């Protein structure tokens, strides 16, 4: 998405490195509260009725609601083998700024959805658990599955399943839940789901932005460029000279023609970086 690329070039320094760690800390705090003092969560939930009455902290504290309140063992497994590896890998793949924008846009759309639902229901108090981080975490999983569709994971630590099929499975489950809500007359429960997944809908269906990070797609583009390179007397096209090269990841303009390269004025020496590492690298002194 060119608009997001422009935002990254202008505001890339505002990306939050290791954002997944901070998200998991919120999950752990929220999970601990469900065990120690569940009633306290009622003061932290996303309730537009109370926010409009001055309890503005709820705009932030609702993210403490954990995606799952299963047993401690399953929660620990989900954090160690699901939330952390997928979140950190997605950040490395699409870049710190885009990952930060992706997460915060999901949070923002959820807040907007809460207020839309509040006004549609005539200003009634909502149920706090309606708005949690579950579907935002699901949107992160879907984004990762789009980047690495053929990567296999062990379901229940035994059965190998490709990420794309797990993504399809979760999409079917979510669609089924939405249909069930509508058929039961609880249409308003669809709004939190759509709002929380809107960041994925915009990033993927609006721009196909995740497909460019698919390893197979990257390999296909590289093979095509090598095939189209002018051949020398020896008939080999492997001697192409590049104008730009990132000092961190080593990518050049031949890897992706959409990449932007800049020299860093704060580094000692002529160090050039791609748009994904211009604002996130450690300066050379």
N, C-alpha and C positions, 0 to 999 in steps of 0.2 A: 504494500500500500504506500503510494508515493507520499501521501499526507503524513503518515506516521514516520516515514523516512525523514521528511523535512523537520518534523518535531524532534526527532532524535538528533539531527545535526545541530539544532538550535538549543535544545534543552537536555541533551544526553547526559550532562553532568549531574542532573537531578535524579538519575536512576539510583535505586537503593540496592547496593550489593548484598548478596546473601539474604534477600528478602524472605526466602522460604524459612530460614531459621527463626525470624521474628514471628512469622505466621504460626509456626509450630509452638513457639513459646505461648502465644495466645491460646492455642488449642489446649495446651497442658494446663494453663491457668483455669480456663473454662471447665475442663474436665475435673480438675481438683475441686472447683466450686460445686459441681454437681454432686460430689461425694460429701464434702465438708458442710456446705451451707447452700442447698439448692434454692432456697427462697431468695438469696441475694441476687440470683440471676434475673429475678423479676424486676430488679432495679437497673439492670444493664441491657435489657432487650430493646429491640428496635420498635418502639411504640410511638407513631406520629402524634397520637392524642396527647401523650405526656411530653413529647418534645416541644409541641406548640404551647405547652403550659410552662415551659422554662427548663425542662430537664434535658438540656442540649447534649449532655455527656452521652446520651443513648445513641447519638449519631456515630460514635466511635466504639463504645463498649460492647455493642452487639456482636462484634467480631470475635468476642471471647466464647460465644456459643460454639462448642466443638461440632465437627461434621457428624460425629457418631458418639453415642454414650454407651457403647457395648462394654463388655468386661475389660478390666485393666489390661489383661494379656492381649486381647484383640486390639485395643487402642494402641498399645506399644508396638505391636506388629504393623499396624496401619501407618504409624508415624515413621518407623524405621525402614519399612520395605515399600511404602507407597508414597506418602506425602513428601518426605525429604528427598529420596532419590529422583522422583519425577520432577519435583519443583526445581531442584538445583540443576538437573540436566536440561530442563527447558530454558532456564535462565542462561546457561552457557550456549545453548543452541541459537536462540533468537536475540540474545543480548540483554544486558541488565536493564536498559531503559525500556525496551519493548515489554519485557517481562513485568517490570514495575507498572507500566501503563496498563497492561493486560489485567493484572490483579486489581489495581485501583479502579479501573473502569467497571469491573464486575461488582466491586463494593458500591460504587456510585450508582450504577443501574439498579442495584438491589434497594438502595435507599429511596431512589425515585419511585420504584415499584411499590414500596411500602406506602408512600404518600398518595400515589394514585389509588391504591386499594383503600386507603383510609377515607378518601373523598367519595369513592364509589359506594362505600358502605355507609355513607351518611355521617361520618365522623365518629363511628363507634371504635371502642378500644379493640385492638387486634390481639391475637394470641402470640406471645413473644417467640415461641418456638417455630412459628411459621417462617420467620426470616432467620436463617442460620447460614453458616459457611459451607454447608453440604454441597450445594449446587455450584458454588464458586470453585470448590475443590474438584468437582466433577468437570467443570469447564477447563481446568488445568490439565486434567487427565486426557480430555478430548484433544486439546491442543498438542499434547505430547504424542498422542496416538497418530495425529495427522503428520507430525514430523518424522516419526519412526513407525510406520504402519506394519512393517514386516518383522519388527523386533518381537521375540518370543519371551513370555514370562511364564513362570510356573504357577498355575492355578492350584491353590491349596498346597503349594510346594511340591506338587507331583505332576500335574498335567500341563504340558507346554501349550500355550495358546498365544497366537499372534495378537499384537496390540489392536490392529484394525478390527478383529472380530470381537474383542472385548469392548471396543468403542461402540460397535454396532449393537451389542447386547445391552449396554447401558442406555443407548438412545432408545431402543425398543422399550425398555423398562420405564423410562421417563415418559415416553409417548403413551404407554399403557396407563400410567398413573394419571396423566392429564385427562385422558378419555374417561377414566373412572370418576374423577372429580366432577367433570362436566355432566356425566350421566347421573351422578348422585345429587346434582343441583348445587354442588360446592365449587362453582366456576371460579370463584375468587381465589381458590388455592392454586390456580394455574398461573396467576400473575407473579407470585414469588419465583416460580420455576423459570418462566420466560425472562424475567428481569435479571435473575442471577446468571443465566446462560447467554444473555444478550451480547456480552463481550466476545464470546466465541462465535456467535452468529455474525457479528460485524467483522471480526478479524478474518474468519475463514470464508464464509459464504459471500461476503461482500468483496473480498479481494484475493482469495486463495493465497493469503500471505504465508501460511504455514507450509504449503507444498514446496516452496523454494528451498526449504531446509531438509527435505526428504533426501537421505543419502543416495537413493537410486536416481532421483532427479538431478542432484548435484553431479553425480557420475555421468549421467546422460549428457548434461550440458558440457561438461569437460571433454567428453569423447567427441562431441559434435564440433567443438572449437578446434580440437587437435586435428580433426579430419579436414577442417576448412582452412587450416593454416597454409600459407604458401610454402611449397616444397622447394628445397635447395637442389643443388646438383646431385647430391647423394640420394634424393628422393625421400628424405626424412623431414618431417615437420616438427621435430622436437626441439629445434634450435631457436624458437621464437624469443625475441627480446621483449621484456615487459618494462613499462614505464613506472609502474607503482608496485610496491610490495609492503604488506603490513609487517611491522617488526615483531608482532605478537603471534599471529596465527599463520603468517606466511602467505596469505591469499593475495592474488594479483587481479588486475582488471580482466585477465583471461578466465579466472574462476567465476566471476560474476560481473557482467558489464554494468550492473546497477550499483555496484559498490562505489562509495566515495572515499577518497584518500586525502589526508591532510598531514602536514608536518607539525610536530608539537614544539611550540616556542619555549616551553619550560624544560625540555630535555637538552642536555649537553650533547650536541652532535646533531647530525641530520637523520633523525628518526621519524619515519613515516608510519602512520597508522590508518587502518580502515575505520569506517564509521562505527563499528561495533566496539572498538577498543580505543578510540580517540580520547574519550573522557573517562575511561575506566582503567587505563594502564598505570603502572608505577613509573614515575618520572625518573629518567636516567640522570644522575648527578655526577 
